[in-house]
């Protein structure tokens, strides 16, 4: 049989957990643990067994539970048990469970009463339980027996505190009725961890074993040593009943008969017994669940609201509806066009802060990468001068020329213009790659329809590739146009008259001296022997490169003038993830400390290209690999006659001026040509012709066929939406079908408060209980540890001072003559100092009849 008190709660909780499981979430009710604490042979294991409804725990006299048993109850249609140390083995017979507990206990602790804090983990699956955790703990003892250590008392105490200090643990403080309640270690330790009494329930066992003529009526009525949640009396099976295989059902019937027939308990029989204890615990579980429900409801409602919009689309969804497919196709193509244009032209809404968009990357190609490639080609001074010298000599032939030849100038200029083709083609290729990447990113939103996505990407990419050819032809045409006529009358061309003067000023056309061109973090790569690589904040101006400790620019590390500096590509290190470029001095001087070259590292190649473009603006150009052939003698280039040298210098200046004009024109026309012939054309194609191409590419039904992932996602979303609605409905059912029982009002439980500050002081077996000491006193304790006869003399200080309720409860302890040493009263004005020790207190809150014959009884 199971716990009947759970029969109403189990179906509701299981419905709620099933609803959460259906949406792939866990229902974190976090039901409280229930732990039993008490002395040895107090009946703790029997109380737990009654709660589970199964007979499976070891029984006997003395210390039987010698290791903590963590019993996890799991709701399941089949009934069986599993041990954590026996994974995969299912116990159907609960007699085997008991034998396994005993064997596992002996394996760790031995067979001679030893104890261990290592818990045994047992799971019981049953259709008659909630998902709870019950903890069967060893009984508290004071004297070591067998193999038990001398500090057995402290070990067991620490073991208990490990479990019962958790706020989610309900404490069943089990005390046998045939033991003085004031000596209950269970109540004492429960009071320490639960001073408010919110999670402690007193359980009185062995009521049927009390001496004839005595009863626990005052205790069960919560008059003697009251608890906030009171006491519940239970009658467990005796050892004879267990040996005789008396089942739990018969034991519960016998318990019910006992309370109804006993003259001291029949008036409160409905509040006694194991069923009432189960009811109390179940009400605690119900209160806990109801406290948890608002948070669960809020969580579910927020999830429902987040799904409402998408679910609205799918509520009346029919995958094969042609109207829906047509509408979806139009919407998808329109959205694709909008997304493509936003990525190229930029947009104020939904700005991506994680990475650059396609348009921003194309802008960098136009204004950073392309100018850098142009400069790399044009500025090669030594090679250019050699070519001019050869051109002049070849124009004159065998004659010695008196004037600078125009043909030499045109030949050199045309050769330099032809070199522009390579960077222009490279620029187009880079833009094409970014366009295709942008198209691919925009088609990600068409993932619901894989065929549509594939066709859209194919059609647009094919069109872009077609435009690529036309764009390259147009750019080649622009260069051919430049080659066709060398316009020496251009307004920016210096002409022959100014060629000589330009030579002295050509290298001084830099930006404003103090202009800051760029700032940012760079890493200086230095060998470990010289200090290792470090990251600094760099500031590039038109005249210098400085680096600082951080971006506050307060602590300058070094300033490097830009004169005679050039850039150089550096290969990335084998273990390095950074991209590197170098700066060196063309006059072979040290750049930084004793380094002829400093290597600067960035995280990405894009950062390297951007820094190089910034150095170009500052007048620092990349080096060009020098190609020295064997037939090129130094005399040809450096040992020229003065007239030839003047002619070379003149043409050099003229070429520099004219190539500057061409570069300026190409840098202006390249972005315009690419935008017109490729990017704008692609946008117009997507807006006006893409839909027609899609219709002509195949059947609309196959084109708009949903992917399996999308169909699964839609089904999961609808299922989750309905499951969330169902879970909210179940929460409403639980809220309306269960009732929260308010916490009982506080009681005067100060009888235990003095135990918490001094847990080391444990009274001996025959000593008076702790209530004989008032809690309000924290000063020194006068007198000897024991006063054997306080009742026969008139001590100057009353032996039973303190708040009246304590005296009222303490006067029924049956052990007044052997009470603990007297203390100074907390309120001396209310108790005259000359009052004899046996006189009842002046104003008790709950007067209790004192039986004169009982004080002489000793344990």
Secondary structure, 3 states (H helix, E strand, C coil): CCCHHHHHHHHHHHHHHHHHHHCCCCCCCCCCEEEEEEECCCCHHHHHHHHHCCCCCCCCCCCCCCEEEEEEEEECCCCEEEEHHHCCCCECCHHHHHHHHHHHHHHHHCCCCCCEEEEEEEEEEECCCCCEEEEECCCECCCCCCCCCCCHHHHHHHHHHHHHCCCCEEEEEEEECCCCHHHCHHHHHHHHHCCCCCCEEEEEECHHHCCCCCCCHHHHCCCCCCCCCCEEECCCCCHHHHHCCCCHHHHHHHHHHHHHHCCCCHHHHHHCCHHHHHHHHHHHHHHHHHHHHHHHHHHHHHHHHHHHHHHHHHCCCCCCCHHHHHHHHHHHHHHHHHHHHHHHHCCCCCCCCCCCCHHHHHHHHHHHHHHHHHHHHHCCHHHHHHHHHHHHHHHHCCCCCCCCCHHHHHHHHHHHHHCHHHHHHHHHHHHHHHHHHHHHHHHHHHCCCHHHHHHHHHHHHHHHHHHHHHHHHHHHHHHHHHHHCCCCCCCCCCHHHHHHHHCCCHHHCCCCCCCEEEEEEEEEECCHHHCCCEEEEEEEECCEEEEECCCCCCCEEEEEECCCEEEEECCCCCCCCCEEEEEEECCCCCCECCECEEEEEECCHHHHHHHHHHHHHCCCEECCCCCCCCCCCHHHHHCCCHHHHHHHHHHHHHHHHHHHHHHHHHHHHHHHHHHHHHHHHHHHHHHHCHHHHHHHHCCHHHHCCCCHHHHHHHHHHHHHHHHHHHHHHHHHHHHHHCCCCCCCCCCCCHHHHHHHHCCCCCCCCCCCCHHHCCCCCCCCCCCCCECCCHHHCCCCCCCCCCCHHHHHHHCCCCCHHHCECCCCCCCCCCCCCCCCCCCCCCCCCCCCCCCCCHHHCCC
